[in-house]
Each structure stands twice: as structure tokens, then as C-alpha cells.
Amino acid sequence: MLLVLAGATGTGKTGLSLDVAEAIARAGGAAEVVNADAMQLYRGLDVGTAKLPVDQRRGVPHHLFDLWDVTETASVAVYRDAARAAIAAVEARGAVPILVGGSGLYLESVLRELEFPATDPDLRAELEQQAESFGADALWRRLAEQDPVAAARIHSANLRKVIRALEVVTLTGEPFAASLPDAAPFWRPALRVVVEVPNDPLAARLAARAERMWREEGLLDEVRALLPRGLAEGQTASRAIGYAQAIAVLAGRMSEEDGLAETVRLTWRVVRRQRAWFARDEGALAVDGDDPRRTERVLEAMAQAAD
């Protein structure tokens, strides 16, 4: 059985995945974790993504971490193929695959049969040049004219997604919204669990985590070491929350205090988007990340699904 642990950042998915894996092992089985956090796919993005160090994984095998170099542009289709292969390999070993993460589209790409239209590097470069010349808002307005449904789902400030949507519309002649997750058939049966934590404790937890990343765990040092490897030039990694701010601090464009504050603010914005995404899944089991019985609830649901 494929087990999915989804939810907003900071809700305790990682800890729960390890607890569930250990409980399965105590019962005589085995489980392995497959990553579904987009930024943890990048080599070197450790501190700012809260990537679990190898020595803290309790001996549970983990897959699909450190897949890409920081200069590579993320590809959901590439991730999907790698994740499905990893899941199939875990199952072939007789273990339970636990797909864990908060990147909604990445999870959806594995769970459902979505279509990912091809890309055109020349068209992409042309759109990027137009954005530089006329501004991101101009491209978003064009998208709103050609595909209003997609424009309603994509914020005008998210230039990467605006360009991708225009690329798809231009290449296929079809709305980009048609390729977005909706009710596509499932790839295979899965028990889907959404881990939740109320606003106040989650906000406090995320603020404290950001503070540790910046003050104690060496986020700035990590970014400083990644800059010679091309971090600032990477189309995806350089925009990761915390990393974009650290790059700006090291470049003298932002104070460290402002970088930390913006990291906290943007993280909470992501939480709101993640919650909205996962709230659409009416078939998922909701589990409180702070519930002492959270592991038992997941195991009970797994047993029921297996019957």
C-alpha cells in the first residue's frame, strides 16, 4: 500500500513518517520514505529546507533527496517519473512506500495521471525577454486574456508560472488550466493523510524555525558556499524561500533582520496556499500533527484500507 503524508510546512510530516515506519518495522514489516518536497530535491539546499540529516533518519531508507544541482530548473514530469520508479522499487522489496511532502503539484503528479505539455526553450526565452522588457504584469494580463481560468489560479507575481502557462497555451492551443490537477484518474490506490496544526502553534513553530535557520544553523554560510556553484543563476533554487532572501543579504540588498522577517512572512503565505490545495482532497484523512495518537490513527487507517 502506498501511504501519503501531506500537509503544510512545519506540521510534523517528517516526524510522523519516521514514527509510522518504525511502528511498521516493530510489527515485522518495513517502510521507506520517498520525498515530495520540491526544494529538498536540490543538492546543498539543506538548512533552509529543513532537510532531515542522514544521521537523524533512524535507519529508515529515504529516497529522492539531492536529485538536482542548484543550477537545474525544476521539472514536475521528471520528478514524477523518478518518484514512481522509487515507489515501485520500494514495493518490489516488500516494503511500504511513504510519500512525504508539502509540494501539492509534485504529490498530485505522482498520485494522478496528469498531462504535462512539452516545453520549447526558444519560446521560453522569448517570453522571458518580453517579461524583462514589458514587465511581469504585462505577461499576466496576456494570460488573463488567453486563459482566464489559469490566470485566476496563478498570482501575477509568480512570473515562472505565468511564463509556463503562456508557453503551454502557445504550444498546444489549449488552455493551461486544462493541464492543471482537477479530477484526473489515480495512478494507483493510496491512503492519503493530511497533517494539520492550528494557526497559532504553527505560526510560532515556523517563526522559531526560521530564527534557528538564520541565527544558529548557518543558512547564510550555506548560501555563501552555494553561490560559487551557481545558486544565484538557478531558475528554481535561487527563488526558494530563505535562499532568495539570503542571496539578497549577502549581496547587500537587504539587511539580515529584513531577510529573516521576509522569510517568515513568505513561509506563512506558502502555508496558506498549501492548506487551500490539500483542503480540496475530500478523500484524505485529516490528522492533527500534535495529537499523541497520530501514529496510531495512521496505522489504523492503513489496516482498514488493507481489508
ABEGO torsion letter per residue (X at the ends): XBBBBBEBBGAGAAAAAAAAAAAAAAAGBBBBBBBABAAAABBGBAAAAGBBBAAAAGGBBBBGBGABBAABBBBAAAAAAAAAAAAAAAAAAGBBBBBBEABAAAAAAAABBBBBBBBBAAAAAAAAAAAAAAEAAAAAAAAAAABAAAAAABBAABAAAAAAAAAAAAAAGBBAAAABBBABBBABBBBBBBBBBBAAAAAAAAAAAAAAAAAAAGAAAAAAAAAAAGAAABAAAAABBGAAAAAAAAAGABBAAAAAAAAAAAAAAAAAAAAAAAAABAABBBBBAABAAAAAAAAAAAAAAAX
